[in-house]
Amino acid sequence: MLLPLTFPKFAAAWLPMLAASVAVDPAPRLADLFVVKLGGFTVPALTCALGAIGVLAARPLARKSETALSWPLFILVSLIMLVVVELWILENGPGALFAFVIAIGLGFSGYALIEMVGEEVRGFLKNIVAGASGKLRASITPKDPQA
């Protein structure tokens, strides 16, 4: 048999939980340890450095199809990934460990991501050209007056 819950019993159980869940100032993050102000932007220097280290350290572990690239193309792909990681860090302000892990993943398999995006763009452009040429062909083709 359930007895009605009185307010003093409710308050005795829930008010300590409410007090324990009150927001407090968070502990300082490692990502905010070394912060540089540049032209109104807050640049987390340690996180940016860890992002660059993660990409560059993972590049030698790249896929076999990527190692067939010439050195200039390999360096170009590495620079693209560095720019992407650094812009992501500046835009989103992730924690240092999360940024480092994402940078390693992008350095290791970022070329596959670039290939995939390239294939998608190529397919999209092919569909646009095919549709436009079909419309152009239909507008140029003379219509049969017999029909």
C-alpha positions in Angstrom: 0.0 0.0 0.0 1.4 3.4 -1.0 1.2 6.1 1.5 0.8 9.7 0.3 4.1 11.6 0.1 4.2 14.6 2.4 6.1 17.7 1.5 8.6 17.3 4.4 9.6 13.8 3.2 9.8 15.0 -0.4 12.0 18.0 0.6 14.2 15.8 2.8 15.0 13.5 -0.2 15.2 16.0 -3.0 16.6 19.3 -1.6 20.0 17.7 -0.9 20.1 16.4 -4.5 19.2 19.9 -5.8 21.9 21.4 -3.7 24.5 18.9 -5.0 23.5 19.6 -8.6 24.0 23.4 -8.5 26.4 24.5 -11.2 29.8 25.5 -10.0 32.6 27.1 -11.9 34.3 24.4 -14.0 37.9 23.5 -13.4 40.3 25.1 -15.9 40.8 23.2 -19.1 44.2 22.3 -20.5 43.0 23.8 -23.8 42.7 27.2 -22.0 46.1 27.0 -20.4 48.0 28.9 -23.1 45.7 31.4 -24.8 46.9 34.1 -27.2 44.8 37.1 -28.2 45.2 37.9 -31.9 43.1 40.7 -33.4 40.1 40.0 -31.3 40.4 36.2 -31.7 41.2 33.9 -28.8 43.7 31.4 -30.0 44.3 28.3 -27.8 48.0 27.9 -28.6 48.4 24.6 -26.9 45.4 23.0 -28.6 46.5 24.4 -32.0 50.0 23.0 -31.5 48.6 19.6 -30.5 46.3 19.6 -33.6 49.3 20.3 -35.8 51.4 17.6 -34.1 48.5 15.1 -34.4 48.2 15.6 -38.2 51.9 15.6 -38.9 52.6 12.6 -36.7 49.9 10.5 -38.4 50.9 11.4 -41.9 53.5 8.6 -42.2 50.8 6.1 -41.3 48.7 7.1 -44.2 47.0 4.5 -46.4 49.0 2.7 -49.1 47.1 4.3 -52.0 48.1 7.7 -50.6 51.8 6.8 -50.5 51.8 6.5 -54.3 51.4 10.3 -54.4 54.4 12.4 -55.3 56.1 14.3 -52.5 54.6 17.7 -53.5 51.1 16.2 -53.6 51.7 14.4 -50.3 52.8 17.8 -48.7 49.8 19.5 -50.3 47.3 17.0 -48.8 49.1 17.4 -45.4 48.8 21.2 -45.6 45.1 20.9 -46.5 44.5 18.8 -43.4 46.5 21.1 -41.2 44.4 24.1 -42.3 41.2 22.1 -41.7 42.2 21.0 -38.2 43.4 24.5 -37.2 40.3 26.2 -38.5 38.1 23.6 -36.7 40.0 24.2 -33.5 39.6 28.0 -33.8 36.0 27.8 -34.7 34.8 25.2 -32.1 37.3 25.4 -29.3 37.4 21.7 -28.4 39.4 20.3 -25.5 43.1 19.6 -26.1 42.8 15.8 -26.0 39.7 15.7 -28.3 41.5 18.0 -30.8 44.6 15.9 -30.7 42.6 12.7 -31.3 40.6 14.2 -34.2 43.9 15.6 -35.7 45.5 12.1 -35.6 42.4 10.6 -37.3 42.4 13.3 -40.0 46.1 12.9 -40.5 45.8 9.2 -40.9 42.7 9.0 -43.1 42.1 12.5 -44.3 43.1 11.7 -47.8 40.2 9.2 -48.0 37.9 12.1 -46.9 39.3 14.3 -49.6 38.9 11.6 -52.2 35.3 11.0 -51.1 34.4 14.7 -51.3 36.1 14.9 -54.7 34.0 12.0 -56.0 30.8 13.5 -54.7 31.6 16.9 -56.3 32.6 15.1 -59.6 29.3 13.2 -59.6 27.3 16.3 -58.8 28.9 18.3 -61.6 28.4 15.4 -64.0 24.7 15.3 -63.2 24.4 19.1 -63.7 26.2 18.9 -67.1 24.1 15.9 -68.2 20.9 17.7 -67.2 21.9 20.9 -68.9 23.0 19.2 -72.1 19.7 17.2 -72.2 17.7 20.4 -71.9 19.8 22.1 -74.5 19.5 19.2 -76.9 15.8 19.1 -76.4 15.5 22.9 -77.1 17.7 22.7 -80.3 16.1 19.5 -81.8 13.4 20.6 -84.3 9.9 19.4 -83.6 8.1 17.2 -86.1 5.1 19.2 -87.5 3.5 15.9 -88.5 3.1 14.8 -84.9 
